[in-house]
Structures are given as structure tokens and as C-alpha cells.
Amino acid sequence: MAIGNEDYRFHLAAQESWDKYIWAARFVSHKSVLDVACAHGFGSNLLIESGASQVIGGDIARASLLVAKENYKKQNLSFVQLDACNLPFSSDYFDVVVTLETIEHLPEYKKFLSECSRVLKPKGLLICSTPNKEAKRPFIEVIPSKGLDLGHVKEFDSLEFRDLLKEYFTEVDLYGYLPLNLAERMKRKLAHIIAETGKALLLLPVPQGVKLKIRYFAACFLFRPVQLEKAFQNIETTRFSISPFNASLNQANLIALGTKKAEGKT
């Protein structure tokens, strides 16, 4: 059955969001976290499971929040309806604000960043991702353009994004998200198949006859399952790379880590 535009977009966006939440989770241990534009809440749930002391997931869409509340019922995890440009929290409240693929949808993106800064504690951390305007995105070409509306009102290149974040945050580190291409994933999958074949060979009884024994042990050496498994760890889960931004890598998304400005610092 052919996949529709909306289904393809949803699957792709959900997978990429999940990848970024996995990466963001390393910054939340024992922290209070606000997840802005949490959608159905799977990312907020991952953050609380990764050791955050409190996670509040917020979204403007009531229907999405109903799904989140139904699916994720954990202590210190809650969901609220909110306007990203008018956050309903007191100043200096959170240790971390996570907002993935949100800013490009907001006409008042500067007010949004100001609000993120306001609700962060001193030295609090913003984790903000957005599509890289400069990146070539070949997957878009396989989707018929008719009816394709990403809903973006503003996209940023790396320089624009970094400069914008520096207006509100003292330190800004810029990273890039790069999904592994099909060839790379197929290469890793093939290595996994070879490794599994090697394991199967080791379970077989050693054949009789000198020539057959030589062929058997040669095949076992060739496949080397232990070494191959070690070289291709996490074969099924490694779908992406997040590393310091490098324009030559054609990274699909920009991810900024911004530390809140100290009071009175300009």
C-alpha cells in the first residue's frame, strides 16, 4: 500500500524527533525540564525515564495533550496546554528547556526565545532544534509537492541561528543532526547479517573429513561474529549522528545548546 504524504511526513518527523530526544536526554539527569511543543508526549516520557526530577510537557493542541495524558502517567510527569510565546510559569523556574522543531513555526520567534530564557534558572540550558535552511533534503523529492505544507514561517541557516540565540543566551554551542543515509544503513545491516551467519556456523557440528573441516573453520574465521558484532554495536538503533555543526556534512537540522545570560549582562 502506498504511503500518503501526511503519513510519510508524520513517520519521518516522529523518528527524527525521537532521535533528538535520545540525544537531549543526556542533559536532564536530576533536572527540572520543560518540553515545549511536546505533541503526544513520547519525548517528555523519555526525559523523565532518563532521570529528570520533573518534566512538564506543554503544547497548544488540546487533542495531542489528551493522548499524552492517557499514555504517559508517571510521577513528576505532567502535561499542560500553553502558548509557547507566553509561557505560564514564573521566572527562573526550570533547569532545562527542550524545544524541538518549534521555532520555525512561530512568527514571534524572538518572543519565544525571550520566554524560554525567562523561565530558565541562572545557568539554565536551552536545547533548541530547527531545520537547517542550507541543507539539501533529498527525502522531500520523493514526496509529491502538491499539498505538502511544512507550516514553517521562518527557517534559519547556521549563522542566523547562532546569532539569534546569542541575543538571549551567553554561551551557544551549535550541533548538527544527520540521519544515516540508506547506503550506510544497508552496509551496517549487511554486517549484522554476516555476524549472525557466523554465530549460526559456530552452532553447527564440525563436519567430518579434512577438506570439509578446512572449509568450515575458514568460514568461521571469515565471518568472525564476535569481532563483527563489536564493530557494529547498536546496529538496529544507530540511525543518526549528532556532532558539532559542520557545513560540509549537509546536516539536516541545527541543534543549539544555549546557556542563560546572567542578570544584568548584555
N, C-alpha and C positions, 0 to 999 in steps of 0.2 A: 504494500500500500504506500502510495506516495505521501511524503510528509509535507504538510502545509507550511506556508510562510510563518504563521503565528506559532505553530508547534515547533518548527525548527529554531526560531528565534528564542522561544522560551527555554528549550532544552539547552541551547548554546549558552544563553545568559546565565541560567541556573548553574551549569557546570563551571563556568568561569568564576561566578560569584563564590561557589564552594571552594575552588582553588585558593582564592584570595582570603577567604575566611580562615582556611587552614594556616596560611602564612601569617595573618594578623593575630592568630591565637597565641603566638609566642610572646606577645607583648602584654597579655592581660592577667597573668597569674597574680592573685591576691589584689586585684584592682577593681574599682567600680567603673562600669562601662556603659556608655550609651551607644546603641546601634541605630543610627538614623537611616530611615528607609529600609526597615528590616523585612518588608514583604511578608512572606509566610512564616518567618521566624526560624528557619533552619540554621541560619548563621548565628543568631542570638543564642540558640540552644548549644551550638558548638562552642561558643565563647564561655558559657557557664560550665560546660563539661571540661573545658581546658583550664579551669582553675580560677576564673574570675570570682571575686567575692560577691558581686552584684552585677546583673545585666538588665537594663531596661531597653527593650526593643520598641522603636517608635515608627509609625507610618501614617500617612494621611488617608490611606484606603481602609475603611472600616471592614470591608469584606476580607481583606488579607489578614487583618488582626484577629478576626473571628477564627480563621483557620489556625493561626499561630497559637491562640489561647487554647484551642481544642487539642492540638497536637503536642504542645510542649508545656507540661505542668511540672515545674521544678521549683524547689525552694530558692529564693533570691533571683528568680527569673520572672519578669513581668512585661506586659505589653500595653502601650498607651497610644491613643490617636494624637497626632501632633502635626503642626505646621513647621517644616524644617527651618523656616526663616523667622519663627517666633517660638523658640523652644520653651516649654512650660516648666522650667527648672530654675532654681536660684543660681546665682553666680558661684563659681569655684566649687562645683558640686561633684564632677566626675574626674577620675584619673585618666581615662581614655575615652575618646570619641571615635567610633568606627563608622565610616560612611562610604559605601562602595557604589560607584556608578550612579551618583545622585546629583552632583553639582552641575553636570551638563544639561540637566532637565530644568534648572531653576533660572528664571530671568533675573532674580535678585540674588545672584550667586555671591556677591560681596557681603550682603547682609547675612547670608547663610554662614559664611566663614566667620564673620564677626560674632554670630551667635554661638558657633562651635567654640570659639576662643573664650567667650564669656562664661560658658558653663564648665569649662575645664579649670581644674585647680592649677596653682602656680607649678610650672614644670610639667603640666599635663601634656598628654600626647594625642595628636590628631592623626588618624590613619585614613587617608582620602584617596580614592582611585577614580580615574576617568579615562575614556578612550584617548589614545594618542592620535592627534589630528594628522601627524606626519606619517603615520604607519600605513602601509599598504595592507588592506584586509581582503585577501582573495576569497574568503568564505562568503563575502557579500555577493560575489559574482555568481554563485550557484543558486541564489535566491532570486526569483523574478522580481524586478524592481517595482512592478505595479503593486500598489498597496503597501509597500514597505515604508513604515514610518517609525523611526527610532525615537522620536519625541525629543530630540536634542535641540536646545535653543542656543547652546554655546559649546563648542569644542575647543580644546587648547593644544598648542604644541608644547614641547618640553620647556622652552624658555618662558612662554606666557604663564604656564602653570607654576613654575618655580617662583617667578617674580610675584605672582598673585599671592601665593602662600606666604611669602616673606613680608607682605604687608601686615600680617596678623600673627606670625609666629617667628620666634627668634632664630631657631635652627630649622632648616628644611633639608631633608635628605630625600633625593629622588631615585626611585626604583622603576624598573620596567617589568611588565608581565608578558611572558612569551609562551603561548600554547605550543606544545611539541607538534611538529608537522606530521603528516601521515607517514612519510618515508621513515622518519625517526622512530615513530611508534611501531611501525611494521618491523623494523630492524630489531627493536627490543623484544617484540613478540616472538620473532623467529628464534632469538637467543633463548627465550623461555621454552619454546618447543624443543629445541635441541637439548636443553638441560633436562627436561622431563623425559626425553628419549633415553638419555644417558642413565637416569635413575632406573628406568624400566629394564635396561640391559643388565644392570647390576643385580636385578632380582631374578634373572633367568638362570637356570642351571648351566654350569660350564659344559660346553659340548665336548664330545669325545673325538679323538683324532687330532694329530699335531697341527694340520693345516687349519682346521676349524677353530682350534684353541688360539692359534696366532691371530686369525681374523677377529675372533671375539674380543681378545684383550686389546687389539689395535683399535677396535670400535669404541671400547670403554675409554681408552686413553684419548681418542679423538673428541668424544663428547664431553669428558671431564665435567660432570654435573656439578660437583661441589664448587669448582672454580668459576664455572659459568653462572651459577646461582649467586655467588658472592659478587661477581662483576656486574650483575644486573639485578640488584636488590630493588624491591618495591616495583617490580616490573608492571604490575597491574594498576598501581596508583600514581606512578610518575607520569603526569600528563602535561606538566608545565614547568617553567623556570621563572623565578623572580630574582633579579640581580640588579646591582646599581645600573642606572639608566645609561644606555649606550646607543646612540643614534644608528650605528651601523648594524644593529641586531634586528631592526624593524619590530621592536617590542610593541605589542598591540595596545597595551594600556599603560598609563602612568600611575604610579603609586607614590604619594608623598607622605613622609613622616614629619610632622611639624610639632615642635615644642613650643608651648605657650610663652608669649612675651611676658617678662616680669613687669609688674605695675610701674608706670612712670617711664618705661623705656620706649623710645621712639625709633 
